[in-house]
Amino acid sequence: MKTMTILTAFLSLLIFDRQQREVSKGEIIGIRPDTTSIIQASKLEAGMDEKVRITTSLRGKVIKVIKSQGGWFDIDGGNGKVIAAHFKDYKVSVPKSLAGHYILANGIAAKEFAADDLQHYAGDTVTGKKGHNVKTNPNRRLTFEVTGLRVE
């Protein structure tokens, strides 16, 4: 019983330490990001044009870390916009100290439409063309599913 208590305390300390540690410049979390074609976070939406999803590398500033486990964080999208980001692999843990750092991240950017989501949750189905325009719908938000990032 004493061994089990010590082991539990050690594991708790290890997990807590992982979440509280400082990030350093050049640190890679997840898979090493590709640096061939990089889009600034503030230009992501314009770079997507009429596409709803694109695979890209994104450079931006982390506003805050929402949840360490699973790597949930917000990126500054410019002009008051926020890009909700999370890691594809839920096992990845992101330290809270990532907030305020600039990152280079690889992943899939997507436009989500609030009206479509609400209809889905309500059980309604839409027949024919969906009533949203990618360029003018104010209810859209940007999400980014990250496979890997590097702290800059």
C-alpha positions, 0 to 999 in steps of 0.5 A: 500500500505504501508503495502504491501511494509513493508511485501515485504521488510520483506520477502526479508530480511528473504530470504536474511538472510537464504542464508547468514547465517553460518552453524554449525557442526551437522546441518541437511538440508533436511532429516536426513542422514543414517549413516550405509554405508558411501562411501567417495566421492573420492571412489564413482566412484570405489564403483559404479563398472559397475552400473550407479545409486546407492543409498548411503550415501556420505561423502565429502567436498563441493567445492562451492555452485552454487545456494542456492535455490534447493541446487545446490553445487559441492563436491570434488570427488578427483583426480580433479573430481567434483560431481555435487550435488543438492537436490531432493526437490527444496524447500530446500535452502542451505546457501553459507557458506556451501562451505568448510565444510565436509558433510554427504549426503544421495541420489542417485549417477549417472553416466551421459554420455555427448555423450548420452546427446548430442544425446538426445538434437540433437534429434538423437536416438540410436538403439541397444546397446549404444556405451559407456563403463561404466569403460572407457568412459572419457565423464562421470560425476558424479551427486548426488541427495541429500535427506538430509545432515548433516554438519560435 
